[in-house]
Amino acid sequence: MQAAQGIQGTAENRGRGVGLGLALVAAVAFGGSGVAAKPLIEAGLDPLHVVWLRVAGAALVMLPVAWRHRGLLRSRPALLAGFGLLAVAGVQACYFAALSRIPVGVALLIEYLAPALVLGWVRFVQRRPVTRAAALGVVLAVGGLACVVEVWSGLSFDAVGLLLALGAACCQVGYFILSDQGSDAGDDAPDPLGVIAYGLLAGTAVLTVVARPWGMDWSVLTGRADLNGTGVPAWLLLGWIVLVATVVAYVTGVLSVRRLSPQVAGVVACLEAVVATALAWIVLGEHLSAPQIVGGAVVLVGAFIAQVSAPPKPVRSVEAMEPMERPDASHSSDTPHSSEARGVPASETELSRSGNAS
């Protein structure tokens, strides 16, 4: 018996180790998207065209996954459309447009206001109570943001760029809310990889209309982009954005959440902003002042506190359930691998931690 428990404990530790490694890969992959995209924008590509190339390329790679989960088109059409519009097209379009005006690290730190904004939705729209810890997280995030944008100097950054970054945060809020759909479905919750694949396809459709890629200057992709004084093939940067910063980032993010608790996954996800800021400093030469660095750290701490302190969803009583939903009507809710048995909404934990769409 003890030997079996030891083997099980070893397997769980190995699973957590693998999950932590995958989460770190996802953070680095997501964090490198802005550093690779900004030189392409400065080389002459419109930010919307860079977003279209990223999303369309990733959608093409994920086509086999979309085919495997084609049943989602019938069962979750609204979720797929909303995910594509907000989490894919909206977040990335606003984020990349912000990059053309403000530093990478600042844009991403502003986007990390999303968990704090979600608390506002919970409190004022859903009218559910918010814990003091969550409220403290919101205050910290807003205070840290004031340091990042240096409000004492009259907002030294481009106002339009700041608004675009805030737009990315708002779209991220829509993503978190959408990811809660179907969370009470247990094992019938939509597969996150399938949602990501169709979200990329839907995002490509939306961005094709908005970005009009037929007017793109395709010659930029055959030339070289300036990476802090070093010429780099533009196609190589695009390949990184599509394959690493999108496909690898999304997939490893999803797989890591399945092996880690939401709290641990949230902590590791916060490293994305750190990675992005460090890479922008090293690769692009974008330096942040000491108050901005401190403010960025406060933003991440506040965002994390707000994220893990969100109140749980109201649980329906057994009497309020339909007969087929009651525990005594089905054995599926008693299985140890059920999301309801863990007390964690499936789509919320797997989707919301895996899809930071930057």
WOFENSUL-V86280 format. One record per helix or strand of 3 or more residues. SS is the DSSP state (alpha for helix, beta for strand). FROM is the first residue (numbers start at 1). LEN is the number of residues. Records with the same first field share a line. If there is no record, write none. Layout:
SS: FROM-LEN, FROM-LEN
This chain:
alpha: 2-30, 33-10, 47-15, 63-6, 72-4, 77-23, 104-8, 114-12, 132-17, 151-3, 159-20, 183-6, 192-20, 213-3, 218-5, 234-24, 262-8, 271-14, 290-19, 318-3, 323-3, 327-3, 332-3, 339-4, 346-9
beta: 224-4, 230-4
